[in-house]
């Protein structure tokens, strides 16, 4: 088991629970990495957002590149937040599973922002899958994979 990476272990533990392997998994409603992320993102503070991620975390920015490590994640958010003012953030959890000091969460999100250059307000909707780990008593993202919802289908002619 020690050869499995964290994500592989998460999948394995989830599968064992589904097959009745006797491992107890629980949905958690207590503190989460989102409790750190939401106020930091609303404040437009890239340093505070990055503090919600483990030092070796990985993030796939929607429509963009992978960011490896807290510094790269901070830079990605700093670039985004430099051009917008965040008006609102909604994370709508659909589920989560906790396995010891690891948690997998999934759901949808909505960001309402104002472009600093044009004053134009826009809304971005999407979905997320996150893996968090309890490190030094705090839940921190170790893998964050949000993606924008696809555009609406064109009407049939």
N, C-alpha and C positions, 0 to 999 in steps of 0.2 A: 504494500500500500504506500510505503514511503516514496516510491518512484512516481506516483501520480502527482500531477500538478494540482493546484488548488481548484481549478475549474473541473478537472476530471474527477476529483474527489467529490465535488458537489454533485455532479451528475450521477456518480456511482451511489452516493448516499440517498439521493432522491429515488433512484431506481430500486434500491433495496427496500426502502419504505413502501413504495408502490407495490412491490411483489410480496410484501408482508415479511420482510427479512428481520423483523423484530427491532429495528432501530427506530427510536422515537424521534419524530420531527414535529416541530411545533410552529404554528404561525405566531409571530410576535407583533404586538401592537405598541411596545415600548419605544425607547429612544432608537434613532436610526441615523444614518449618514445624511438623510434628507433634512433632519433637524438642523444640521450645520449648513447644508447647501442652500436651502431656500432663503434664509435671511441674508446670507452673504451675496447671493445672486441678485436679490432685490436691491441690495445696497450698491450693486455695481462694483464690488470690491473683489478683484481677481485674486489678490493675496489670500483673502478670507475664503474664497471658493476653493483655492488650491489646498488650503489647510484641511479640507474635508476629504482629501485623498491621501492614501498611503504614499510613502516616498517612492515606491516602485510600482505605483498604480499604472494602469493602461486605460486610455479613453479613445474611443472612436468619435470624433466630432461629426455631427450630421453633415453629409455631403463633403466632408473634408478628410484630412489625413489622420492617421493614428498618432496619438501623443503618448510617449512612454516616459513615465516619471513625473513627479509632482511639478518640477520646474517647467517641463514642456506643456503640461496641462494648464499651469498658470499662464504661460505665454499665449496659449490658444484662447483662453477666456479673456485675457487682457486685450487681445486683438479684437475680439467680438464686442466686449463691453466698451471699448474706446469709441465705437461708432453708434452706440444706442444708449438710451435711458430705459431701464427696466421699470415698467409700470406694474406688472403683476406676473406671478408665477404660480401655477397650480400643478401639483403632482397628484395624480389620482391612482393610488395603489390598487392593483387588482389581486395581488397575492404576494406572499413571501414564505420562505421556509428557512428555519434556523437549524443549523447543525453545529452545536457547540459554539465556537467563536466565529463561525462563518454564517452568512445570510445571503440568500438569493431573493431579489425583489423584482417585480415587474408591474407595469401599468402604463398609463398614458400621461402626457404632460401638455401644458398650454403656457406659452410665453407671450405676453403682450408688451411690446417695446415701441419706443419712438426713435426714429432715425435722427441723430443729432444734427446732421447736415440739412435735412429737408423738413424736419418736423412731422414727417409721415408716420402714422401709427400703423403697426402691423401685428398680426397674430400668427404664431407658429404653433402647430399642433403636431404631436408625434407620440411615439411609444418608447419605452425604455426597458432594459434588462440590466440589472446591477448585481454585482457581487460585492459584499462588504465584509470586513473582518473587524472584530473587536481587538483594538491595539491600544495598550495602556489605558483601558477602561472606556475608550471611545470607539464608536462604529465609524470606520473610514472606508471609502470606496477603494477596492482593489482592481475592479474591472467595471467600467461604465460604458454602456453601449446604447445611447439614445439614437433614434432615427426619426426624421420628419415623416409625417403621414404622406403618402403619395398624393399627387394632385387628383382632383375629382375627374372621373371619366368624362370624356367629351360626349355630349348628347348624340344619340343615334339620329342619323338623317332620315 
